[in-house]
Amino acid sequence: MKPVLLDCTLRDGGNQNDWQFTPEDVRTIVSTLDAARIDVIEVGYRGGSGSRSSATAGPSAHCTPEYLAALPDVHHAELAVMAVPTVCPVDALEDLPDSPVSMVRIAAYPWNMAGVPEYVRAVRRLGLKVGVNLMAVSYTTPGQLAEIADLVRGELPDVFYIADSFGGLTPDDVRQRMSLLTERLPIPVGVHAHNNLGLAAANALAALDAGAGWLDASLCAMARGAGNLATEQAAAFLTAWPRYETHAHLPTVCEASEYVAERVLPRPMTVRRAEIAAGINDHHFYFQDRIDKISAQFGLDPWEVGRRLGAKQPHKVLDDEVEQVCRALTEETSS
């Protein structure tokens, strides 16, 4: 079994450095990953991130025509961008056939999936490959995931991904969801695993065992919070384990990860209390600071506040939502 390995350092890794990759960083990462025979290199967002807006974001947050034109030539890898329909108008994709990009991944939360088919058809008309990424898959029931699979089956993208956006899934959770999808979809399915519970590699392997054919990863695990499955670790276990195969040349992948560790990462990736709390409570890592601050104001345990907030499966979390949870918890404990 030889899964497609997709590196998303320049896209998802930007959550760590505000997409402030220098031109040298971009050339080195793309050229080295291509020399390492990584199958797909995602070079950024077209139109911005849907989960973290930033007025100071660097070039890979938007993938302008000038940024794409400056990318180095590749000889093995395909180049991809991600577009999020809630922040990227569909007509903003029209120039991509004039760029080196050959694939567009459309990313949406479960509550935004109705807008995806228009984008899939638009990318198809442009003559590009298209993928669909379902974010926050932990917020779907089996029935809801089956409905989304039926929606995707009607469009037949080249690949359908599930993303464990909050890093809270276990290998059993991933295996269950992947089995449902591989039974329903006649297209390859992939997984984007986060490492909040230290399970990114275990979840990737569970997905492969259940039929996944594509894996997302990023160099040094670079991404928000606890990070992703690390590309160098994915290349390592695909190389070491005889049941798998890979195009990737491990020493060259490690050369790319050393560059990112020494020249790009603003700080080492860590998995500490905040990352674990977000994962175990199944909510976005970006909410954790707000939960800690407001829980302290109410004199409450932030783990319990986070657990209750995650159970509500919030689309966004502002102070009001956290304060409501805190007030309800305060009333319970005082009665």
Salt bridges, closest charged atoms under 4 A:
ASP12 OD1 - ARG11 NH1 3.60
ASP12 OD2 - HIS192 NE2 3.18
ASP12 OD2 - HIS194 NE2 3.89
ASP18 OD1 - ARG52 NH1 3.48
GLU24 OE2 - ARG263 NH2 3.41
ASP39 OD1 - HIS76 NE2 3.69
ASP39 OD1 - HIS247 ND1 2.68
GLU42 OE1 - ARG11 NE 2.79
GLU42 OE2 - ARG105 NE 2.75
GLU78 OE2 - LYS129 NZ 2.89
ASP95 OD1 - ARG46 NH1 2.75
ASP150 OD1 - ARG153 NH2 2.87
ASP150 OD1 - ARG184 NH1 3.27
GLU155 OE2 - ARG121 NH2 2.68
ASP158 OD2 - ARG124 NH1 3.17
ASP172 OD1 - ARG175 NH1 2.97
ASP209 OD1 - ARG243 NH2 3.32
ASP216 OD2 - ARG105 NH2 2.87
ASP216 OD2 - HIS192 ND1 2.70
ASP292 OD2 - ARG273 NH2 2.69
GLU304 OE2 - ARG307 NH2 2.69
GLU304 OE2 - ARG308 NE 2.77
ASP319 OD1 - ARG290 NH1 2.58
GLU332 OE2 - ARG308 NH1 2.77
